Amino acid sequence: MKDLYLSELRRFRNGALLFTAAHLLALLFVNRLFDLQQQRWEVHAVLLTFYCLAGAGFAVFQLLGYSQPSRWLWLHHRPLSRARIFGAIALASLTLIVLAVGLPAVATLAGIGAVSERTVDARHYLAALHIVLITFAAWLAGAIAVTSRAKTAIVVMVLPALLMAHLASGATMLAPALLCIVLLAWVAYSSFKPNRMAPPDSPAALIATALPLQLGLYFALLWSGATLYQTVLMAADLHPTKRALPIAGSYVALTRMGSGAAFEAVLARSTDARADQWRRQLTGAPAASLAPLARNFPVRQQSSNRKSLQWGDGTHKIEWTFSHDAMRFRGRDMFTGRSRGWFGAGGAGDSAPFSSVPLVAAPYLLTPQTLYLIEAQGQQLHRLIELGGAETLTGPPKALAQHQYLLTNRRLIVCAVPAGARGALAAQFGVDLPGPLSELDRVDIAELPDGMLLSFNQGRGMGEGGPAARQTLVFVDATGAAQVVAQRAVGHDFSTLFEHRAWWLSPVLETLVSLPERLLDGGAVADVLPATSARPPTVLLAALAASLLSAVGAHLWLRRARIDPRRRGGWLAACLLLGPPALLSLMVLEARAARRPHRDTNIARMPGLA
């Protein structure tokens, strides 16, 4: 095993050294242009995609060298077990990945922290470890694609991609990353055998191979089907979000309306005697819209940045960057790059840490329950409002006429305009949200002589199978008493089956895929009113039909196959339970028996032939 391990290292040492040098120079160059560590997650996702492609490409190049039958047999006919051969190759590849990918990343972070005043936290070193793990997971996926009997096994690349889709704490994400590597390593080892065309030989190997394959095929079906459907709609100029005139009464039509048009649409459904009076008053009334800015707050030691954690003080020429380690902002001179001290919960020069990672919305800073105002002139921080209980802020306040409006996950808070710029916000009253925050698109506000009108526009999640939505009009009188005066159903833009596609394709896999989102803390603002809705009957029938057709397809595929009856029954049960992704994985993993040649009875009866 040691000789094979060293042989693989010698085989790729020159390429690894070149990649290491080029990688280090690229990181140093990019960090000279901008602070790579503080970029948003979209930039980091592009870089991780490059690392995944590099890892998978390395596996393809490495194992294609053994792909010829003679070389493949020569590799397996060593005086070593299959596990030792695969372990030597995988361990050598991991060593090369650590050298070419991990070492330059760690060296760059250490250099930046040593020679500059840029913020380098423990989470950035954890990110370097994640890069190595994700690259190695991509290598395993590439190895699976090369050694599997069907090249469609490349869809297991979805598993490393799923690791990039969650912005939880870097330490928390280590467990899913290691679990993904263990699962992919098991699959790669199961397909690493002399006869690559043979299906997995044991029930455990079959289950370990089929599960990631089914997840990959689930996403492949979901994404390709949705792309094809929407492409056809766009070609026919029927796509709801692209067409010039949206469907009347739909969610897209509501989002394109201004505040005045939205009030008119819902007032048309009102039976209140004051509706005509409100229509006349709306003509010259001050109006505005308020939408949730923060549906997710940063969590400590987050693997990437959902939003920027930097803000600039133009008056004093200071760039403030939040440090997750110190839980304070670190100052850096915009011109010289020298240190300018710390900015804590009390302002510049204060060492008190923030209770949680704040969201920057200059001139405001927000934690889940506290709103701060940044006074750049005096470099001070003023606490405007603090919430209690489970109530969470969703953004900075909106000023309109004589009030300031603050939206939380529970209610819309109406505050009086403070006498001074530094004054705290005094809540006069609050209006409860009529639905969950996750479904709220925006709130339209109009101040009238005798009160105010509030239009709560729901429907944000309908395109992804969310509940049916309504536009709710609330009148608030001068005393703060709120009354629902009109409601209007918001129509769907897409067909029912398209909106619920992720569920009916495979309810079990959809639940499994959404499980990490529920278990990992990504800083999501929780709904006070949960979004609950029953699946439409057409969706239930589609899920049932997909399962039954998958089971029938599995029966036809295995009808002449000579396999163990328990294995056959397991496949039929999996297709019935998991739907089309299980059927496709069956076609990938199990060879279909060849048809028997048709016997010509006329020839058989010729003299001299049996």
Protein Blocks (a to p, Z undefined) as FASTA:
>chain_A
ZZmmmmmmmmmmmmmmmmmmmmmmmmmmmmmmpcfklpcfklmmmmmmmmmmmmmmmmmm
mmmmmmpmklmmmmmmccbdfklmmmmmmmmmmmmmmmmmmmmmmmmmmmmmmmmcbdcd
fklmmmmmmmmmmmmmmmmmmmmmmmpmbfklmmmmmmmmmmmmpccdfklmmmmmmmmm
mmmmmmmmmmmcfblmbccfbfklmmmmmmmmmmmmmmmmmmmmmmmmmmmmmmnopafk
lpmbdcehiaklmmmpcfklmmmmmmmmpcbfklmmmmmmmmmgccdddddfblcdcdeh
iabdfbacbdcdfknopacdddfklopacdddfklopaebjadfkoghiabdcfbdcddd
dfbdcdfkbccdddfknopacdfbdcehjbdcfbdcddehjbccdddfkbccdddddfbl
kbccddfbdcddfbdfklpmbdcddddfkbccddddehklmmnopacdddddddddfkop
acdfbdcddddfbdfklmmmmmmmommlmmmmmmmmmmpcghiacdfbdcdddddfklmm
mmmmmmmmmmmmmmmmmmmpccdfklmmmmmmmmmmnommlmmmmmmmpccddddddddf
klmmpghiZZ
